Amino acid sequence: MADGPQVYISGQGPVDPETGEFQLGSFREQAELTFRNIGTILEAAGTSWEHVVKVSAFLADFDHFAEFNEVYRRYLEDPYPARTTVQAGLGRIAIEVDCIAVIPIHGD
């Protein structure tokens, strides 16, 4: 269950925030950039990966599932949020991730 104000982060991929261009390196490089980008958005919204309650991950090739989990565990920890991971046609990119996070209220 999630209580309080929430932020909904739409699908993010391996985009260089400086140039706005896709960075099409290895799967791991794309996944790490995607998770860093989401972390930046979460921080700007006043929250963090610690407060994420739902993650949806889209992988162009499900053969990268184990590698995805390795990156995922660097940003999220037990108890893990609810998650859906599916294989999807993503064009040129290997990964897209969206999430929902609670925005903690300080001083309550």
C-alpha positions as CSV (number, residue, x, y, z in Angstrom):
1,M,0.0,0.0,0.0
2,A,1.1,3.5,-0.7
3,D,-0.1,6.5,1.3
4,G,0.6,10.2,0.6
5,P,1.4,12.3,-2.4
6,Q,2.8,10.3,-5.3
7,V,4.8,11.0,-8.5
8,Y,4.3,9.0,-11.6
9,I,7.4,8.8,-13.8
10,S,6.6,8.0,-17.4
11,G,8.7,5.6,-19.5
12,Q,12.4,6.6,-19.4
13,G,15.2,5.2,-21.5
14,P,18.9,5.6,-22.1
15,V,18.9,9.2,-23.0
16,D,21.9,11.4,-22.4
17,P,20.5,14.3,-20.4
18,E,23.0,16.8,-21.9
19,T,22.2,16.1,-25.5
20,G,18.8,14.5,-25.5
21,E,20.1,11.7,-27.7
22,F,19.8,8.0,-27.1
23,Q,23.0,6.3,-25.8
24,L,23.1,2.9,-27.5
25,G,25.8,1.1,-25.7
26,S,25.6,-2.3,-24.1
27,F,22.5,-3.4,-22.4
28,R,24.1,-2.8,-19.0
29,E,25.2,0.7,-20.0
30,Q,21.6,1.5,-21.3
31,A,20.0,0.1,-18.1
32,E,22.4,2.1,-15.8
33,L,21.7,5.3,-17.6
34,T,18.0,4.7,-17.6
35,F,18.0,4.1,-13.8
36,R,20.3,7.2,-13.2
37,N,17.9,9.3,-15.3
38,I,14.9,8.1,-13.2
39,G,16.8,8.8,-10.0
40,T,17.4,12.4,-11.2
41,I,13.6,12.8,-11.9
42,L,12.7,11.3,-8.5
43,E,15.1,13.6,-6.7
44,A,13.6,16.7,-8.6
45,A,10.2,15.5,-7.4
46,G,11.3,15.4,-3.8
47,T,11.7,11.6,-3.4
48,S,14.1,8.8,-4.2
49,W,14.4,5.1,-5.2
50,E,13.8,4.3,-1.6
51,H,10.2,5.4,-1.9
52,V,9.3,3.7,-5.2
53,V,6.3,1.5,-4.8
54,K,5.8,0.2,-8.4
55,V,8.2,-0.4,-11.3
56,S,7.4,-1.4,-14.9
57,A,10.3,-2.5,-17.0
58,F,10.3,-3.2,-20.7
59,L,13.2,-5.1,-22.2
60,A,13.7,-5.4,-26.0
61,D,15.3,-8.9,-25.4
62,F,14.3,-11.0,-22.4
63,D,17.7,-12.7,-22.6
64,H,18.9,-9.6,-20.6
65,F,16.5,-10.3,-17.7
66,A,19.3,-11.5,-15.3
67,E,21.5,-8.6,-16.2
68,F,18.5,-6.2,-15.7
69,N,18.0,-7.7,-12.2
70,E,21.7,-7.0,-11.3
71,V,21.2,-3.3,-12.2
72,Y,17.8,-3.2,-10.5
73,R,19.3,-4.4,-7.2
74,R,21.8,-1.5,-7.2
75,Y,18.9,1.0,-7.0
76,L,16.2,-0.9,-5.1
77,E,16.4,-3.2,-2.1
78,D,14.3,-5.6,-0.1
79,P,11.4,-5.3,0.4
80,Y,11.3,-4.6,-3.3
81,P,8.4,-2.6,-4.8
82,A,5.8,-4.3,-7.0
83,R,7.3,-4.9,-10.5
84,T,6.2,-5.9,-13.9
85,T,8.9,-6.9,-16.5
86,V,7.9,-7.7,-20.0
87,Q,9.6,-8.1,-23.4
88,A,8.6,-5.3,-25.8
89,G,9.5,-3.9,-29.2
90,L,11.4,-0.7,-28.3
91,G,12.9,0.2,-31.6
92,R,16.6,1.1,-31.2
93,I,16.8,1.0,-27.4
94,A,17.2,-2.0,-25.2
95,I,15.2,-0.9,-22.1
96,E,12.5,1.5,-20.9
97,V,11.4,1.9,-17.3
98,D,8.6,3.7,-15.6
99,C,7.7,3.9,-11.9
100,I,5.5,5.3,-9.1
101,A,6.9,6.7,-5.9
102,V,5.6,8.2,-2.8
103,I,6.8,11.7,-1.9
104,P,7.6,11.7,1.8
105,I,6.1,14.5,3.8
106,H,8.6,16.0,6.3
107,G,7.5,17.6,9.5
108,D,4.2,15.6,9.9
